[in-house]
Amino acid sequence: MARFGRFRSVCRACLRMPSDHLAGGGRRKAAVAVAALVVVFLGYVRLKASTMLWAREQHTQLLLDVTAVMEGCNVDYYIDEGSLLGVYRDQSIILGDTDVDATITSWESRQKLLDCVEERHPFAARQMVFNDHRNTNGGMKVLDRYGFYCDLDTNIERDGKLYAKTLPHCQPEELKTLDHSKFCLIDKAVVLPLGSVVFHGRTLPIPGNTEAFLKFKYGDGWHTPISFYKGTDTNAWDTFKSHIGSIVKFVFVAEYTYWWLTADYPMTLFLLGTIAKLGLAVVFGCLVCFLLQRGKSTAVAKEDVDQ
């Protein structure tokens, strides 16, 4: 009890100002600075984990909602890119993924979706916004109420291959100049007939030879997660981002935090967890200060004995 009382008194002294109230004020300032850094670090770690998990929940729901509309409109499509990689490899949307991707298998199916949207408004019924002019090439996009989005692209058949007609870097004038156009053409037999995967109790369409598709897209290492790696569908900027994943994640954490705080999402657990971690950080800072003060007291006592 006596030791606890001393720790408490030193802790209070560490939190009082000015710093020269106690001997070794510089050390106390250092202890307080360390505690502040711990608070900031733990707060960011907690915030990143919470916002990334929330974003994955929203992307998962967006994927389920978009695919439900596609099926309701009898549109032929398949899960594509990072969404396919996560669903097939991890049985989950990749933590940190920034969007959802699906590809319509033909221009006729694309028109079928447009007719269905005009007649029945299925996306609006699910509180989503449908944009059929994502780009001038026919790319489409679906956004949920928070701003998370699903890119909808369309293939057409060309000489036994499927050509990604709506992707900007797959346009004829770009194919000869860009370094990420390999994925614009893929053997039809790799994709069709479509296969399927069970995800959250739903059966979703995927390329028929999924592993060959993922190998073509991401290379032999597609089994190993790499942050922000886009495989053959990439350019120099995308490659650079994959090397500074922590910085890119920081930007997304800031954006997701804004969406999260303005959303009707229960924050009780997040707030309680953050308060608990801040409390631990304060205790840690006090402990450092206590140990420093104790060390100084021991040194002074030793000097007195020597004298």
C-alpha positions in Angstrom: 0.0 0.0 0.0 2.8 2.4 0.8 4.4 1.8 -2.6 1.1 2.4 -4.3 0.6 5.6 -2.3 4.0 6.8 -3.4 3.3 5.9 -7.1 0.1 7.9 -6.9 1.7 10.9 -5.4 4.5 10.9 -8.0 1.9 10.4 -10.7 0.1 13.5 -9.5 3.3 15.4 -9.3 4.1 14.4 -12.9 0.8 15.8 -14.1 1.2 19.1 -12.2 2.8 22.2 -13.8 5.3 23.8 -13.8 7.8 21.1 -14.5 10.4 22.4 -12.2 8.2 21.6 -9.2 10.0 18.3 -9.0 13.7 17.6 -9.4 14.6 16.2 -12.8 11.9 18.3 -14.6 13.6 17.5 -18.0 13.1 13.8 -17.4 9.5 14.4 -16.4 8.9 16.3 -19.6 10.4 13.4 -21.5 8.1 11.0 -19.7 5.1 13.1 -20.5 6.2 13.4 -24.1 6.5 9.6 -24.3 3.1 9.2 -22.8 1.7 11.7 -25.4 3.3 9.8 -28.2 1.9 6.5 -26.9 -1.6 8.1 -26.7 -1.4 9.3 -30.3 0.0 6.0 -31.6 -2.6 3.9 -29.8 -5.4 6.3 -30.8 -4.3 6.0 -34.5 -4.0 2.2 -34.3 -7.4 1.9 -32.8 -8.9 4.3 -35.3 -7.3 2.6 -38.3 -8.5 -0.8 -37.2 -12.1 0.4 -36.5 -12.5 2.4 -39.7 -10.9 -0.3 -41.9 -13.3 -2.9 -40.4 -16.2 -0.6 -40.9 -15.2 0.1 -44.5 -14.9 -3.7 -45.1 -18.4 -4.2 -43.7 -19.8 -1.5 -46.1 -17.9 -2.9 -49.1 -19.3 -6.4 -48.3 -22.8 -5.1 -48.1 -22.3 -3.1 -51.3 -21.2 -6.2 -53.1 -24.2 -8.2 -51.9 -26.6 -5.4 -52.8 -25.2 -4.8 -56.3 -25.1 -8.5 -57.1 -28.7 -8.9 -55.9 -29.7 -6.1 -58.3 -27.8 -7.7 -61.2 -29.4 -11.1 -60.5 -32.9 -9.5 -60.2 -32.3 -7.9 -63.6 -31.1 -11.2 -65.1 -27.7 -9.6 -66.0 -24.8 -11.9 -66.8 -21.8 -10.7 -64.8 -18.9 -11.9 -62.6 -17.0 -10.6 -59.6 -13.7 -9.1 -60.7 -10.3 -7.7 -59.7 -9.7 -7.1 -56.0 -13.2 -8.2 -55.0 -12.7 -11.5 -56.8 -9.3 -11.9 -55.2 -10.7 -11.4 -51.7 -13.8 -13.4 -52.1 -12.0 -16.4 -53.7 -8.7 -16.3 -51.7 -9.8 -15.0 -48.3 -13.5 -15.6 -48.3 -13.8 -11.9 -47.4 -13.4 -8.5 -48.9 -9.8 -7.6 -48.6 -9.2 -5.4 -45.5 -8.1 -2.0 -46.9 -9.6 -2.5 -50.4 -11.0 0.8 -51.7 -13.9 -0.3 -53.9 -15.9 -3.2 -55.3 -15.5 -4.5 -58.8 -17.8 -6.5 -61.1 -17.8 -7.0 -64.9 -20.7 -7.6 -67.2 -20.1 -10.3 -69.8 -21.5 -8.6 -72.9 -22.9 -5.4 -74.3 -26.3 -6.9 -74.5 -26.3 -7.6 -70.8 -25.2 -4.1 -70.2 -28.2 -2.8 -72.1 -30.4 -5.2 -70.1 -29.2 -3.6 -66.9 -29.9 -0.1 -68.2 -33.4 -1.0 -69.2 -34.0 -2.6 -65.8 -32.8 0.4 -64.0 -34.9 2.7 -66.1 -38.1 0.6 -65.6 -37.7 -0.6 -62.0 -35.1 1.7 -60.2 -33.7 -1.3 -58.2 -30.6 0.6 -57.0 -32.6 3.5 -55.6 -34.8 1.0 -53.8 -31.7 -0.1 -51.9 -30.5 3.5 -51.2 -27.8 3.4 -53.9 -27.0 5.8 -56.7 -26.5 4.4 -60.2 -24.2 6.3 -62.6 -24.1 5.0 -66.1 -21.6 7.7 -67.2 -18.5 6.9 -65.1 -16.4 7.5 -68.2 -17.0 8.2 -71.9 -16.3 4.5 -72.7 -19.5 3.1 -71.1 -18.1 2.5 -67.6 -20.7 2.5 -64.9 -20.6 3.0 -61.1 -22.9 2.3 -58.1 -22.5 4.3 -54.9 -23.9 3.6 -51.5 -25.1 6.3 -49.1 -21.6 6.7 -47.6 -19.8 7.1 -50.8 -18.3 3.6 -51.2 -18.6 2.5 -54.8 -18.7 -0.4 -57.1 -17.2 -0.1 -60.6 -19.2 -1.9 -63.3 -17.3 -2.6 -66.5 -18.3 -4.5 -69.6 -16.6 -7.0 -71.8 -17.2 -7.7 -75.5 -16.0 -10.7 -77.5 -13.2 -10.2 -80.0 -11.5 -13.1 -81.8 -12.0 -15.6 -79.1 -11.0 -13.2 -76.4 -12.9 -10.9 -74.0 -12.0 -7.3 -74.4 -12.5 -4.9 -71.5 -14.2 -2.2 -73.6 -15.1 0.2 -70.9 -11.8 0.6 -69.1 -10.1 3.9 -70.0 -6.6 2.3 -70.5 -8.1 -0.4 -72.8 -9.1 2.1 -75.5 -7.4 1.6 -78.9 -5.4 4.8 -78.7 -4.1 3.8 -75.3 -3.2 0.2 -75.8 0.1 1.0 -77.6 1.3 3.6 -75.1 0.4 2.3 -71.6 2.2 -0.3 -69.6 -0.8 -1.9 -68.0 -2.9 -3.0 -71.0 -2.1 -6.7 -70.8 -5.3 -7.4 -68.9 -7.5 -5.7 -71.6 -7.7 -9.0 -73.5 -8.2 -12.4 -71.9 -9.0 -15.8 -73.4 -12.8 -16.3 -73.4 -12.3 -19.9 -72.1 -10.7 -18.6 -68.9 -13.9 -16.7 -68.0 -16.8 -18.5 -69.7 -18.7 -20.5 -68.8 -18.9 -18.9 -65.4 -18.2 -20.6 -62.2 -19.5 -19.7 -58.7 -18.5 -19.2 -55.1 -20.6 -19.1 -51.9 -20.1 -15.8 -50.1 -22.2 -14.8 -47.1 -24.8 -17.4 -47.9 -25.1 -16.2 -51.5 -23.9 -18.0 -54.7 -22.0 -15.4 -56.7 -20.6 -15.8 -60.3 -16.9 -15.8 -60.9 -14.7 -16.6 -63.9 -14.9 -20.3 -64.8 -11.2 -21.0 -64.4 -10.7 -18.7 -61.5 -7.1 -19.6 -60.6 -6.0 -19.2 -64.2 -7.8 -15.8 -64.2 -6.1 -14.7 -61.0 -2.7 -15.9 -62.2 -3.1 -14.0 -65.4 -4.2 -10.9 -63.4 -1.8 -11.0 -60.4 0.9 -13.4 -61.4 2.1 -16.6 -59.6 2.1 -14.8 -56.3 -1.7 -14.1 -56.2 -2.0 -16.3 -53.1 0.1 -13.8 -51.1 -1.6 -10.5 -50.1 0.2 -7.3 -51.1 -1.2 -3.9 -50.2 -2.6 -1.9 -53.1 -1.0 -4.3 -55.7 -3.0 -4.3 -58.9 -1.2 -6.9 -60.9 -1.1 -6.6 -64.6 -3.8 -3.9 -64.5 -1.4 -1.4 -63.2 0.9 1.6 -64.0 3.9 3.3 -62.5 1.7 5.3 -60.0 -0.1 2.2 -58.8 3.2 0.3 -58.3 4.6 3.3 -56.3 1.5 3.3 -54.1 2.0 -0.4 -53.4 5.4 0.5 -51.9 4.0 3.2 -49.6 1.0 1.3 -48.4 1.1 2.8 -44.9 0.9 6.3 -46.1 -1.9 5.5 -48.5 -3.8 3.8 -45.7 -3.4 6.9 -43.5 -5.2 8.9 -46.2 -8.0 6.4 -46.4 -8.3 6.2 -42.6 -8.8 10.0 -42.6 -11.5 9.8 -45.3 -13.2 6.7 -43.8 -13.2 8.4 -40.4 -15.1 11.3 -41.7 -17.7 9.0 -43.4 -17.9 6.9 -40.2 -18.4 9.8 -37.9 -21.2 11.2 -40.1 -22.9 7.7 -40.4 -25.5 6.2 -38.2 -23.0 3.6 -37.0 -22.9 2.5 -33.3 -19.7 4.0 -31.9 -20.0 2.8 -28.3 -17.5 0.0 -28.5 -15.1 2.2 -30.4 -15.3 5.0 -27.8 -15.0 2.7 -24.8 -12.0 1.0 -26.4 -10.3 4.3 -27.2 -10.9 5.6 -23.6 -9.4 2.4 -22.2 -6.3 2.7 -24.3 -5.9 6.4 -23.5 -6.2 5.4 -19.8 -3.5 2.8 -20.2 -1.3 5.3 -22.0 -1.6 7.7 -19.0 -0.8 4.9 -16.6 2.2 4.1 -18.7 3.4 7.7 -18.7 3.0 7.9 -14.9 4.9 4.6 -14.5 7.8 5.9 -16.5 7.8 9.1 -14.5 7.7 7.1 -11.2 10.6 4.9 -12.3 12.7 8.0 -13.3 11.9 9.7 -10.0 12.7 6.5 -8.0 16.0 6.2 -9.8 16.9 9.7 -9.0 15.9 9.3 -5.3 18.1 6.1 -5.1 21.0 8.0 -6.7 20.6 10.8 -4.2 20.4 8.4 -1.2 23.6 6.6 -2.4 25.4 9.9 -2.6 24.3 10.7 1.0 25.6 7.4 2.2 28.9 7.9 0.4 29.3 11.2 2.1 
